Amino acid sequence: MKRFKVAAVIILSGLLLYGCKMGGESSQFPPEQSTIYVSRDGEVYTALVKEYDTSHGYYSAEELKAMAEQEAAEYNAEYPSGQEGAAAVSLTECSLENGTAKVVYRYLTGDDLCRFTEAAGDQINQVEDFKVSTVADGLGKMNETGGTWVEVKNNSTIDPGEIMKKSKLNLVVITGGASVQTEGKILYYSGNVNLKDEFTAQVTEGSACLIFK
């Protein structure tokens, strides 16, 4: 697959930003940081965000958007979703304004996220496996508890049996290192997780689980 590698363009141009969000019941979308974003409805996105020096040329917004759309189109041609009217990868935001560059893609499945970010050279959001479900579907049906769990509110471990009772809450299961921003507040987690704020977790390695409201 021919690649324009929008992610590489952004990184090599110095366009990469990490940030935090203000408190509230929901995090900001589109994200203000480079991250994988998960909505309460189970929608999955990646964002590459960076402040840049407006005195430099770099790419125009039109050029960057054309590159990003072409990258998504080539992926969709190789990996069609099989669902009428639903693209495996779609561009939802692409802008260069007020000194900030932002490219946001939406994915139909976690598998699409993993394949696309690898092929596109996105080293920031690239993971080996990514799944989104409810606790009941993700842990209950697999008869797994996800290992040792931490309750964020008390910063203390919680019995895995209690986790299984949170059956309707949203669950993210990730393998690999990445930043994950959830629409609702993160309530519980397991694995190598460093919380950046109420909605954002940095997963450093291995497999991790996040449960959010």
PyMOL commands that place a pseudoatom at each C-alpha (Angstrom):
pseudoatom trace, name=CA, resn=MET, resi=1, chain=A, elem=C, hetatm=0, pos=[0.000, 0.000, 0.000]
pseudoatom trace, name=CA, resn=LYS, resi=2, chain=A, elem=C, hetatm=0, pos=[1.383, 3.400, -1.011]
pseudoatom trace, name=CA, resn=ARG, resi=3, chain=A, elem=C, hetatm=0, pos=[1.569, 5.707, 2.003]
pseudoatom trace, name=CA, resn=PHE, resi=4, chain=A, elem=C, hetatm=0, pos=[1.853, 9.454, 2.352]
pseudoatom trace, name=CA, resn=LYS, resi=5, chain=A, elem=C, hetatm=0, pos=[2.442, 8.878, 6.082]
pseudoatom trace, name=CA, resn=VAL, resi=6, chain=A, elem=C, hetatm=0, pos=[0.662, 11.887, 7.534]
pseudoatom trace, name=CA, resn=ALA, resi=7, chain=A, elem=C, hetatm=0, pos=[1.848, 10.870, 11.008]
pseudoatom trace, name=CA, resn=ALA, resi=8, chain=A, elem=C, hetatm=0, pos=[5.469, 11.022, 9.886]
pseudoatom trace, name=CA, resn=VAL, resi=9, chain=A, elem=C, hetatm=0, pos=[4.916, 14.441, 8.325]
pseudoatom trace, name=CA, resn=ILE, resi=10, chain=A, elem=C, hetatm=0, pos=[3.481, 15.778, 11.564]
pseudoatom trace, name=CA, resn=ILE, resi=11, chain=A, elem=C, hetatm=0, pos=[6.206, 14.294, 13.756]
pseudoatom trace, name=CA, resn=LEU, resi=12, chain=A, elem=C, hetatm=0, pos=[9.114, 15.281, 11.504]
pseudoatom trace, name=CA, resn=SER, resi=13, chain=A, elem=C, hetatm=0, pos=[7.730, 18.786, 11.149]
pseudoatom trace, name=CA, resn=GLY, resi=14, chain=A, elem=C, hetatm=0, pos=[7.830, 19.106, 14.914]
pseudoatom trace, name=CA, resn=LEU, resi=15, chain=A, elem=C, hetatm=0, pos=[4.056, 18.770, 15.133]
pseudoatom trace, name=CA, resn=LEU, resi=16, chain=A, elem=C, hetatm=0, pos=[3.313, 16.768, 18.249]
pseudoatom trace, name=CA, resn=LEU, resi=17, chain=A, elem=C, hetatm=0, pos=[1.620, 17.818, 21.456]
pseudoatom trace, name=CA, resn=TYR, resi=18, chain=A, elem=C, hetatm=0, pos=[0.516, 16.300, 24.722]
pseudoatom trace, name=CA, resn=GLY, resi=19, chain=A, elem=C, hetatm=0, pos=[-1.908, 18.194, 26.897]
pseudoatom trace, name=CA, resn=CYS, resi=20, chain=A, elem=C, hetatm=0, pos=[-4.459, 17.832, 29.662]
pseudoatom trace, name=CA, resn=LYS, resi=21, chain=A, elem=C, hetatm=0, pos=[-8.148, 18.681, 29.908]
pseudoatom trace, name=CA, resn=MET, resi=22, chain=A, elem=C, hetatm=0, pos=[-10.230, 20.539, 32.441]
pseudoatom trace, name=CA, resn=GLY, resi=23, chain=A, elem=C, hetatm=0, pos=[-12.432, 18.673, 34.860]
pseudoatom trace, name=CA, resn=GLY, resi=24, chain=A, elem=C, hetatm=0, pos=[-16.064, 17.778, 34.116]
pseudoatom trace, name=CA, resn=GLU, resi=25, chain=A, elem=C, hetatm=0, pos=[-18.226, 14.771, 33.346]
pseudoatom trace, name=CA, resn=SER, resi=26, chain=A, elem=C, hetatm=0, pos=[-16.898, 14.370, 29.798]
pseudoatom trace, name=CA, resn=SER, resi=27, chain=A, elem=C, hetatm=0, pos=[-13.536, 14.975, 28.177]
pseudoatom trace, name=CA, resn=GLN, resi=28, chain=A, elem=C, hetatm=0, pos=[-13.113, 17.279, 25.219]
pseudoatom trace, name=CA, resn=PHE, resi=29, chain=A, elem=C, hetatm=0, pos=[-13.572, 16.048, 21.665]
pseudoatom trace, name=CA, resn=PRO, resi=30, chain=A, elem=C, hetatm=0, pos=[-11.777, 16.399, 19.350]
pseudoatom trace, name=CA, resn=PRO, resi=31, chain=A, elem=C, hetatm=0, pos=[-8.872, 15.806, 21.747]
pseudoatom trace, name=CA, resn=GLU, resi=32, chain=A, elem=C, hetatm=0, pos=[-6.385, 18.563, 22.476]
pseudoatom trace, name=CA, resn=GLN, resi=33, chain=A, elem=C, hetatm=0, pos=[-3.579, 16.032, 22.724]
pseudoatom trace, name=CA, resn=SER, resi=34, chain=A, elem=C, hetatm=0, pos=[-2.081, 13.196, 20.696]
pseudoatom trace, name=CA, resn=THR, resi=35, chain=A, elem=C, hetatm=0, pos=[-4.010, 10.163, 21.909]
pseudoatom trace, name=CA, resn=ILE, resi=36, chain=A, elem=C, hetatm=0, pos=[-6.414, 7.321, 21.191]
pseudoatom trace, name=CA, resn=TYR, resi=37, chain=A, elem=C, hetatm=0, pos=[-9.914, 8.547, 22.038]
pseudoatom trace, name=CA, resn=VAL, resi=38, chain=A, elem=C, hetatm=0, pos=[-12.820, 6.262, 23.041]
pseudoatom trace, name=CA, resn=SER, resi=39, chain=A, elem=C, hetatm=0, pos=[-16.399, 7.508, 23.296]
pseudoatom trace, name=CA, resn=ARG, resi=40, chain=A, elem=C, hetatm=0, pos=[-19.162, 6.147, 25.523]
pseudoatom trace, name=CA, resn=ASP, resi=41, chain=A, elem=C, hetatm=0, pos=[-20.783, 4.743, 22.395]
pseudoatom trace, name=CA, resn=GLY, resi=42, chain=A, elem=C, hetatm=0, pos=[-17.679, 2.659, 21.692]
pseudoatom trace, name=CA, resn=GLU, resi=43, chain=A, elem=C, hetatm=0, pos=[-16.397, 4.816, 18.842]
pseudoatom trace, name=CA, resn=VAL, resi=44, chain=A, elem=C, hetatm=0, pos=[-12.600, 4.853, 18.501]
pseudoatom trace, name=CA, resn=TYR, resi=45, chain=A, elem=C, hetatm=0, pos=[-10.412, 7.661, 17.171]
pseudoatom trace, name=CA, resn=THR, resi=46, chain=A, elem=C, hetatm=0, pos=[-6.744, 8.619, 17.007]
pseudoatom trace, name=CA, resn=ALA, resi=47, chain=A, elem=C, hetatm=0, pos=[-5.531, 12.189, 17.212]
pseudoatom trace, name=CA, resn=LEU, resi=48, chain=A, elem=C, hetatm=0, pos=[-2.200, 13.749, 16.303]
pseudoatom trace, name=CA, resn=VAL, resi=49, chain=A, elem=C, hetatm=0, pos=[-2.008, 17.267, 17.707]
pseudoatom trace, name=CA, resn=LYS, resi=50, chain=A, elem=C, hetatm=0, pos=[0.863, 19.747, 17.780]
pseudoatom trace, name=CA, resn=GLU, resi=51, chain=A, elem=C, hetatm=0, pos=[1.629, 23.401, 18.173]
pseudoatom trace, name=CA, resn=TYR, resi=52, chain=A, elem=C, hetatm=0, pos=[3.823, 24.757, 15.371]
pseudoatom trace, name=CA, resn=ASP, resi=53, chain=A, elem=C, hetatm=0, pos=[5.680, 27.913, 14.448]
pseudoatom trace, name=CA, resn=THR, resi=54, chain=A, elem=C, hetatm=0, pos=[3.373, 29.862, 12.143]
pseudoatom trace, name=CA, resn=SER, resi=55, chain=A, elem=C, hetatm=0, pos=[6.362, 31.646, 10.605]
pseudoatom trace, name=CA, resn=HIS, resi=56, chain=A, elem=C, hetatm=0, pos=[7.447, 28.373, 8.967]
pseudoatom trace, name=CA, resn=GLY, resi=57, chain=A, elem=C, hetatm=0, pos=[5.888, 27.094, 5.773]
pseudoatom trace, name=CA, resn=TYR, resi=58, chain=A, elem=C, hetatm=0, pos=[5.195, 23.436, 6.524]
pseudoatom trace, name=CA, resn=TYR, resi=59, chain=A, elem=C, hetatm=0, pos=[2.092, 22.156, 4.714]
pseudoatom trace, name=CA, resn=SER, resi=60, chain=A, elem=C, hetatm=0, pos=[-1.104, 24.038, 4.003]
pseudoatom trace, name=CA, resn=ALA, resi=61, chain=A, elem=C, hetatm=0, pos=[-4.332, 22.825, 5.585]
pseudoatom trace, name=CA, resn=GLU, resi=62, chain=A, elem=C, hetatm=0, pos=[-5.567, 21.753, 2.150]
pseudoatom trace, name=CA, resn=GLU, resi=63, chain=A, elem=C, hetatm=0, pos=[-2.414, 19.737, 1.446]
pseudoatom trace, name=CA, resn=LEU, resi=64, chain=A, elem=C, hetatm=0, pos=[-2.498, 18.040, 4.832]
pseudoatom trace, name=CA, resn=LYS, resi=65, chain=A, elem=C, hetatm=0, pos=[-6.186, 17.179, 4.462]
pseudoatom trace, name=CA, resn=ALA, resi=66, chain=A, elem=C, hetatm=0, pos=[-5.647, 15.761, 0.979]
pseudoatom trace, name=CA, resn=MET, resi=67, chain=A, elem=C, hetatm=0, pos=[-2.823, 13.567, 2.264]
pseudoatom trace, name=CA, resn=ALA, resi=68, chain=A, elem=C, hetatm=0, pos=[-4.890, 12.348, 5.216]
pseudoatom trace, name=CA, resn=GLU, resi=69, chain=A, elem=C, hetatm=0, pos=[-7.926, 11.562, 3.053]
pseudoatom trace, name=CA, resn=GLN, resi=70, chain=A, elem=C, hetatm=0, pos=[-5.775, 9.705, 0.535]
pseudoatom trace, name=CA, resn=GLU, resi=71, chain=A, elem=C, hetatm=0, pos=[-4.200, 7.650, 3.303]
pseudoatom trace, name=CA, resn=ALA, resi=72, chain=A, elem=C, hetatm=0, pos=[-7.633, 6.636, 4.621]
pseudoatom trace, name=CA, resn=ALA, resi=73, chain=A, elem=C, hetatm=0, pos=[-8.920, 5.899, 1.108]
pseudoatom trace, name=CA, resn=GLU, resi=74, chain=A, elem=C, hetatm=0, pos=[-6.013, 3.581, 0.329]
pseudoatom trace, name=CA, resn=TYR, resi=75, chain=A, elem=C, hetatm=0, pos=[-6.535, 1.689, 3.574]
pseudoatom trace, name=CA, resn=ASN, resi=76, chain=A, elem=C, hetatm=0, pos=[-10.260, 1.323, 2.894]
pseudoatom trace, name=CA, resn=ALA, resi=77, chain=A, elem=C, hetatm=0, pos=[-9.523, -0.008, -0.593]
pseudoatom trace, name=CA, resn=GLU, resi=78, chain=A, elem=C, hetatm=0, pos=[-7.273, -2.694, 0.865]
pseudoatom trace, name=CA, resn=TYR, resi=79, chain=A, elem=C, hetatm=0, pos=[-9.397, -3.454, 3.941]
pseudoatom trace, name=CA, resn=PRO, resi=80, chain=A, elem=C, hetatm=0, pos=[-13.060, -2.783, 3.055]
pseudoatom trace, name=CA, resn=SER, resi=81, chain=A, elem=C, hetatm=0, pos=[-15.392, -2.850, 6.040]
pseudoatom trace, name=CA, resn=GLY, resi=82, chain=A, elem=C, hetatm=0, pos=[-17.997, -5.072, 4.430]
pseudoatom trace, name=CA, resn=GLN, resi=83, chain=A, elem=C, hetatm=0, pos=[-20.682, -2.749, 5.829]
pseudoatom trace, name=CA, resn=GLU, resi=84, chain=A, elem=C, hetatm=0, pos=[-22.573, -0.614, 3.347]
pseudoatom trace, name=CA, resn=GLY, resi=85, chain=A, elem=C, hetatm=0, pos=[-21.931, 3.073, 3.921]
pseudoatom trace, name=CA, resn=ALA, resi=86, chain=A, elem=C, hetatm=0, pos=[-19.400, 2.446, 6.701]
pseudoatom trace, name=CA, resn=ALA, resi=87, chain=A, elem=C, hetatm=0, pos=[-15.708, 3.076, 6.055]
pseudoatom trace, name=CA, resn=ALA, resi=88, chain=A, elem=C, hetatm=0, pos=[-13.121, 1.180, 8.075]
pseudoatom trace, name=CA, resn=VAL, resi=89, chain=A, elem=C, hetatm=0, pos=[-11.148, 4.434, 8.517]
pseudoatom trace, name=CA, resn=SER, resi=90, chain=A, elem=C, hetatm=0, pos=[-12.444, 7.964, 8.023]
pseudoatom trace, name=CA, resn=LEU, resi=91, chain=A, elem=C, hetatm=0, pos=[-10.966, 11.420, 8.523]
pseudoatom trace, name=CA, resn=THR, resi=92, chain=A, elem=C, hetatm=0, pos=[-13.063, 13.438, 10.974]
pseudoatom trace, name=CA, resn=GLU, resi=93, chain=A, elem=C, hetatm=0, pos=[-10.827, 16.478, 11.530]
pseudoatom trace, name=CA, resn=CYS, resi=94, chain=A, elem=C, hetatm=0, pos=[-7.796, 17.984, 9.836]
pseudoatom trace, name=CA, resn=SER, resi=95, chain=A, elem=C, hetatm=0, pos=[-6.696, 21.536, 10.499]
pseudoatom trace, name=CA, resn=LEU, resi=96, chain=A, elem=C, hetatm=0, pos=[-3.772, 23.923, 10.643]
pseudoatom trace, name=CA, resn=GLU, resi=97, chain=A, elem=C, hetatm=0, pos=[-4.884, 27.037, 12.458]
pseudoatom trace, name=CA, resn=ASN, resi=98, chain=A, elem=C, hetatm=0, pos=[-3.842, 29.371, 15.259]
pseudoatom trace, name=CA, resn=GLY, resi=99, chain=A, elem=C, hetatm=0, pos=[-0.502, 27.598, 15.551]
pseudoatom trace, name=CA, resn=THR, resi=100, chain=A, elem=C, hetatm=0, pos=[-1.992, 24.130, 16.129]
pseudoatom trace, name=CA, resn=ALA, resi=101, chain=A, elem=C, hetatm=0, pos=[-2.062, 21.176, 13.732]
pseudoatom trace, name=CA, resn=LYS, resi=102, chain=A, elem=C, hetatm=0, pos=[-4.669, 18.474, 14.285]
pseudoatom trace, name=CA, resn=VAL, resi=103, chain=A, elem=C, hetatm=0, pos=[-5.447, 15.237, 12.424]
pseudoatom trace, name=CA, resn=VAL, resi=104, chain=A, elem=C, hetatm=0, pos=[-8.186, 12.947, 13.763]
pseudoatom trace, name=CA, resn=TYR, resi=105, chain=A, elem=C, hetatm=0, pos=[-9.199, 9.574, 12.286]
pseudoatom trace, name=CA, resn=ARG, resi=106, chain=A, elem=C, hetatm=0, pos=[-12.200, 7.427, 13.223]
pseudoatom trace, name=CA, resn=TYR, resi=107, chain=A, elem=C, hetatm=0, pos=[-12.019, 3.604, 13.118]
pseudoatom trace, name=CA, resn=LEU, resi=108, chain=A, elem=C, hetatm=0, pos=[-14.786, 1.091, 12.643]
pseudoatom trace, name=CA, resn=THR, resi=109, chain=A, elem=C, hetatm=0, pos=[-12.959, -1.512, 14.758]
pseudoatom trace, name=CA, resn=GLY, resi=110, chain=A, elem=C, hetatm=0, pos=[-9.935, -1.826, 17.011]
pseudoatom trace, name=CA, resn=ASP, resi=111, chain=A, elem=C, hetatm=0, pos=[-8.331, -4.068, 14.403]
pseudoatom trace, name=CA, resn=ASP, resi=112, chain=A, elem=C, hetatm=0, pos=[-8.588, -1.245, 11.865]
pseudoatom trace, name=CA, resn=LEU, resi=113, chain=A, elem=C, hetatm=0, pos=[-6.876, 1.099, 14.323]
pseudoatom trace, name=CA, resn=CYS, resi=114, chain=A, elem=C, hetatm=0, pos=[-3.990, -1.337, 14.826]
pseudoatom trace, name=CA, resn=ARG, resi=115, chain=A, elem=C, hetatm=0, pos=[-3.463, -2.001, 11.113]
pseudoatom trace, name=CA, resn=PHE, resi=116, chain=A, elem=C, hetatm=0, pos=[-3.841, 1.597, 9.998]
pseudoatom trace, name=CA, resn=THR, resi=117, chain=A, elem=C, hetatm=0, pos=[-1.548, 3.171, 12.577]
pseudoatom trace, name=CA, resn=GLU, resi=118, chain=A, elem=C, hetatm=0, pos=[1.152, 0.612, 11.843]
pseudoatom trace, name=CA, resn=ALA, resi=119, chain=A, elem=C, hetatm=0, pos=[0.951, 1.114, 8.082]
pseudoatom trace, name=CA, resn=ALA, resi=120, chain=A, elem=C, hetatm=0, pos=[0.759, 4.906, 8.417]
pseudoatom trace, name=CA, resn=GLY, resi=121, chain=A, elem=C, hetatm=0, pos=[3.853, 5.138, 10.606]
pseudoatom trace, name=CA, resn=ASP, resi=122, chain=A, elem=C, hetatm=0, pos=[1.963, 6.510, 13.629]
pseudoatom trace, name=CA, resn=GLN, resi=123, chain=A, elem=C, hetatm=0, pos=[4.365, 5.656, 16.447]
pseudoatom trace, name=CA, resn=ILE, resi=124, chain=A, elem=C, hetatm=0, pos=[2.384, 7.719, 18.944]
pseudoatom trace, name=CA, resn=ASN, resi=125, chain=A, elem=C, hetatm=0, pos=[-0.941, 5.890, 18.741]
pseudoatom trace, name=CA, resn=GLN, resi=126, chain=A, elem=C, hetatm=0, pos=[0.244, 2.482, 17.544]
pseudoatom trace, name=CA, resn=VAL, resi=127, chain=A, elem=C, hetatm=0, pos=[-0.798, -0.567, 19.597]
pseudoatom trace, name=CA, resn=GLU, resi=128, chain=A, elem=C, hetatm=0, pos=[-0.822, -4.314, 19.043]
pseudoatom trace, name=CA, resn=ASP, resi=129, chain=A, elem=C, hetatm=0, pos=[-4.431, -4.928, 20.066]
pseudoatom trace, name=CA, resn=PHE, resi=130, chain=A, elem=C, hetatm=0, pos=[-7.349, -2.671, 20.986]
pseudoatom trace, name=CA, resn=LYS, resi=131, chain=A, elem=C, hetatm=0, pos=[-10.868, -3.666, 22.025]
pseudoatom trace, name=CA, resn=VAL, resi=132, chain=A, elem=C, hetatm=0, pos=[-13.839, -1.683, 23.328]
pseudoatom trace, name=CA, resn=SER, resi=133, chain=A, elem=C, hetatm=0, pos=[-16.929, -3.204, 24.945]
pseudoatom trace, name=CA, resn=THR, resi=134, chain=A, elem=C, hetatm=0, pos=[-18.875, -3.285, 28.173]
pseudoatom trace, name=CA, resn=VAL, resi=135, chain=A, elem=C, hetatm=0, pos=[-17.435, -5.045, 31.211]
pseudoatom trace, name=CA, resn=ALA, resi=136, chain=A, elem=C, hetatm=0, pos=[-20.026, -7.807, 30.766]
pseudoatom trace, name=CA, resn=ASP, resi=137, chain=A, elem=C, hetatm=0, pos=[-19.039, -8.435, 27.147]
pseudoatom trace, name=CA, resn=GLY, resi=138, chain=A, elem=C, hetatm=0, pos=[-15.315, -7.894, 27.519]
pseudoatom trace, name=CA, resn=LEU, resi=139, chain=A, elem=C, hetatm=0, pos=[-14.609, -9.686, 30.789]
pseudoatom trace, name=CA, resn=GLY, resi=140, chain=A, elem=C, hetatm=0, pos=[-17.748, -11.637, 31.612]
pseudoatom trace, name=CA, resn=LYS, resi=141, chain=A, elem=C, hetatm=0, pos=[-18.021, -13.581, 28.372]
pseudoatom trace, name=CA, resn=MET, resi=142, chain=A, elem=C, hetatm=0, pos=[-14.310, -14.395, 28.454]
pseudoatom trace, name=CA, resn=ASN, resi=143, chain=A, elem=C, hetatm=0, pos=[-14.566, -15.377, 32.134]
pseudoatom trace, name=CA, resn=GLU, resi=144, chain=A, elem=C, hetatm=0, pos=[-11.555, -13.187, 32.881]
pseudoatom trace, name=CA, resn=THR, resi=145, chain=A, elem=C, hetatm=0, pos=[-11.016, -10.470, 35.473]
pseudoatom trace, name=CA, resn=GLY, resi=146, chain=A, elem=C, hetatm=0, pos=[-8.055, -8.611, 33.961]
pseudoatom trace, name=CA, resn=GLY, resi=147, chain=A, elem=C, hetatm=0, pos=[-5.661, -9.229, 36.874]
pseudoatom trace, name=CA, resn=THR, resi=148, chain=A, elem=C, hetatm=0, pos=[-5.123, -6.782, 39.754]
pseudoatom trace, name=CA, resn=TRP, resi=149, chain=A, elem=C, hetatm=0, pos=[-7.506, -3.828, 39.658]
pseudoatom trace, name=CA, resn=VAL, resi=150, chain=A, elem=C, hetatm=0, pos=[-7.096, -0.326, 41.089]
pseudoatom trace, name=CA, resn=GLU, resi=151, chain=A, elem=C, hetatm=0, pos=[-10.016, 1.881, 42.049]
pseudoatom trace, name=CA, resn=VAL, resi=152, chain=A, elem=C, hetatm=0, pos=[-9.081, 5.404, 40.963]
pseudoatom trace, name=CA, resn=LYS, resi=153, chain=A, elem=C, hetatm=0, pos=[-11.197, 7.237, 43.564]
pseudoatom trace, name=CA, resn=ASN, resi=154, chain=A, elem=C, hetatm=0, pos=[-9.390, 5.655, 46.520]
pseudoatom trace, name=CA, resn=ASN, resi=155, chain=A, elem=C, hetatm=0, pos=[-6.155, 4.770, 44.728]
pseudoatom trace, name=CA, resn=SER, resi=156, chain=A, elem=C, hetatm=0, pos=[-6.442, 1.279, 46.173]
pseudoatom trace, name=CA, resn=THR, resi=157, chain=A, elem=C, hetatm=0, pos=[-6.830, -2.264, 44.886]
pseudoatom trace, name=CA, resn=ILE, resi=158, chain=A, elem=C, hetatm=0, pos=[-10.300, -3.699, 44.518]
pseudoatom trace, name=CA, resn=ASP, resi=159, chain=A, elem=C, hetatm=0, pos=[-11.438, -7.311, 44.474]
pseudoatom trace, name=CA, resn=PRO, resi=160, chain=A, elem=C, hetatm=0, pos=[-11.855, -8.611, 40.898]
pseudoatom trace, name=CA, resn=GLY, resi=161, chain=A, elem=C, hetatm=0, pos=[-15.262, -9.943, 41.891]
pseudoatom trace, name=CA, resn=GLU, resi=162, chain=A, elem=C, hetatm=0, pos=[-16.424, -6.362, 42.458]
pseudoatom trace, name=CA, resn=ILE, resi=163, chain=A, elem=C, hetatm=0, pos=[-15.205, -5.416, 38.998]
pseudoatom trace, name=CA, resn=MET, resi=164, chain=A, elem=C, hetatm=0, pos=[-17.434, -8.065, 37.418]
pseudoatom trace, name=CA, resn=LYS, resi=165, chain=A, elem=C, hetatm=0, pos=[-20.436, -6.386, 39.055]
pseudoatom trace, name=CA, resn=LYS, resi=166, chain=A, elem=C, hetatm=0, pos=[-19.782, -3.224, 37.004]
pseudoatom trace, name=CA, resn=SER, resi=167, chain=A, elem=C, hetatm=0, pos=[-21.196, -5.040, 33.996]
pseudoatom trace, name=CA, resn=LYS, resi=168, chain=A, elem=C, hetatm=0, pos=[-22.678, -2.032, 32.169]
pseudoatom trace, name=CA, resn=LEU, resi=169, chain=A, elem=C, hetatm=0, pos=[-19.626, 0.214, 32.388]
pseudoatom trace, name=CA, resn=ASN, resi=170, chain=A, elem=C, hetatm=0, pos=[-17.370, 0.772, 29.383]
pseudoatom trace, name=CA, resn=LEU, resi=171, chain=A, elem=C, hetatm=0, pos=[-14.212, -1.318, 29.030]
pseudoatom trace, name=CA, resn=VAL, resi=172, chain=A, elem=C, hetatm=0, pos=[-11.059, -0.732, 26.977]
pseudoatom trace, name=CA, resn=VAL, resi=173, chain=A, elem=C, hetatm=0, pos=[-8.552, -3.567, 26.617]
pseudoatom trace, name=CA, resn=ILE, resi=174, chain=A, elem=C, hetatm=0, pos=[-5.227, -2.539, 25.105]
pseudoatom trace, name=CA, resn=THR, resi=175, chain=A, elem=C, hetatm=0, pos=[-1.954, -4.289, 24.330]
pseudoatom trace, name=CA, resn=GLY, resi=176, chain=A, elem=C, hetatm=0, pos=[1.045, -2.040, 23.726]
pseudoatom trace, name=CA, resn=GLY, resi=177, chain=A, elem=C, hetatm=0, pos=[2.092, 1.428, 24.827]
pseudoatom trace, name=CA, resn=ALA, resi=178, chain=A, elem=C, hetatm=0, pos=[-0.154, 4.402, 24.077]
pseudoatom trace, name=CA, resn=SER, resi=179, chain=A, elem=C, hetatm=0, pos=[-2.082, 7.291, 25.543]
pseudoatom trace, name=CA, resn=VAL, resi=180, chain=A, elem=C, hetatm=0, pos=[-5.831, 6.622, 25.831]
pseudoatom trace, name=CA, resn=GLN, resi=181, chain=A, elem=C, hetatm=0, pos=[-8.411, 9.337, 26.460]
pseudoatom trace, name=CA, resn=THR, resi=182, chain=A, elem=C, hetatm=0, pos=[-11.943, 8.254, 27.379]
pseudoatom trace, name=CA, resn=GLU, resi=183, chain=A, elem=C, hetatm=0, pos=[-15.108, 10.327, 27.064]
pseudoatom trace, name=CA, resn=GLY, resi=184, chain=A, elem=C, hetatm=0, pos=[-16.116, 9.568, 30.647]
pseudoatom trace, name=CA, resn=LYS, resi=185, chain=A, elem=C, hetatm=0, pos=[-13.992, 9.477, 33.774]
pseudoatom trace, name=CA, resn=ILE, resi=186, chain=A, elem=C, hetatm=0, pos=[-11.745, 6.455, 34.300]
pseudoatom trace, name=CA, resn=LEU, resi=187, chain=A, elem=C, hetatm=0, pos=[-12.982, 4.604, 37.385]
pseudoatom trace, name=CA, resn=TYR, resi=188, chain=A, elem=C, hetatm=0, pos=[-10.844, 1.431, 37.470]
pseudoatom trace, name=CA, resn=TYR, resi=189, chain=A, elem=C, hetatm=0, pos=[-7.775, 0.098, 35.709]
pseudoatom trace, name=CA, resn=SER, resi=190, chain=A, elem=C, hetatm=0, pos=[-5.401, -2.841, 35.627]
pseudoatom trace, name=CA, resn=GLY, resi=191, chain=A, elem=C, hetatm=0, pos=[-1.951, -3.295, 34.117]
pseudoatom trace, name=CA, resn=ASN, resi=192, chain=A, elem=C, hetatm=0, pos=[0.881, -0.808, 33.571]
pseudoatom trace, name=CA, resn=VAL, resi=193, chain=A, elem=C, hetatm=0, pos=[-1.145, 2.393, 33.655]
pseudoatom trace, name=CA, resn=ASN, resi=194, chain=A, elem=C, hetatm=0, pos=[-0.150, 5.943, 34.575]
pseudoatom trace, name=CA, resn=LEU, resi=195, chain=A, elem=C, hetatm=0, pos=[-3.126, 8.278, 34.904]
pseudoatom trace, name=CA, resn=LYS, resi=196, chain=A, elem=C, hetatm=0, pos=[-2.461, 11.715, 33.408]
pseudoatom trace, name=CA, resn=ASP, resi=197, chain=A, elem=C, hetatm=0, pos=[-5.825, 13.151, 34.453]
pseudoatom trace, name=CA, resn=GLU, resi=198, chain=A, elem=C, hetatm=0, pos=[-9.395, 11.973, 35.077]
pseudoatom trace, name=CA, resn=PHE, resi=199, chain=A, elem=C, hetatm=0, pos=[-9.863, 10.934, 31.461]
pseudoatom trace, name=CA, resn=THR, resi=200, chain=A, elem=C, hetatm=0, pos=[-6.384, 10.057, 30.196]
pseudoatom trace, name=CA, resn=ALA, resi=201, chain=A, elem=C, hetatm=0, pos=[-4.218, 7.014, 30.853]
pseudoatom trace, name=CA, resn=GLN, resi=202, chain=A, elem=C, hetatm=0, pos=[-0.707, 6.342, 29.585]
pseudoatom trace, name=CA, resn=VAL, resi=203, chain=A, elem=C, hetatm=0, pos=[-0.285, 2.604, 29.064]
pseudoatom trace, name=CA, resn=THR, resi=204, chain=A, elem=C, hetatm=0, pos=[3.415, 1.805, 29.073]
pseudoatom trace, name=CA, resn=GLU, resi=205, chain=A, elem=C, hetatm=0, pos=[3.651, -1.847, 28.035]
pseudoatom trace, name=CA, resn=GLY, resi=206, chain=A, elem=C, hetatm=0, pos=[1.971, -5.237, 28.031]
pseudoatom trace, name=CA, resn=SER, resi=207, chain=A, elem=C, hetatm=0, pos=[-1.796, -5.512, 28.349]
pseudoatom trace, name=CA, resn=ALA, resi=208, chain=A, elem=C, hetatm=0, pos=[-3.995, -3.147, 30.336]
pseudoatom trace, name=CA, resn=CYS, resi=209, chain=A, elem=C, hetatm=0, pos=[-7.690, -2.575, 30.994]
pseudoatom trace, name=CA, resn=LEU, resi=210, chain=A, elem=C, hetatm=0, pos=[-9.525, 0.690, 31.604]
pseudoatom trace, name=CA, resn=ILE, resi=211, chain=A, elem=C, hetatm=0, pos=[-13.093, 0.978, 32.868]
pseudoatom trace, name=CA, resn=PHE, resi=212, chain=A, elem=C, hetatm=0, pos=[-14.769, 4.344, 32.418]
pseudoatom trace, name=CA, resn=LYS, resi=213, chain=A, elem=C, hetatm=0, pos=[-18.090, 5.953, 33.196]
for i in range(1, 213): cmd.bond("trace and resi %d" % i, "trace and resi %d" % (i + 1))
show_as sticks, trace
zoom trace
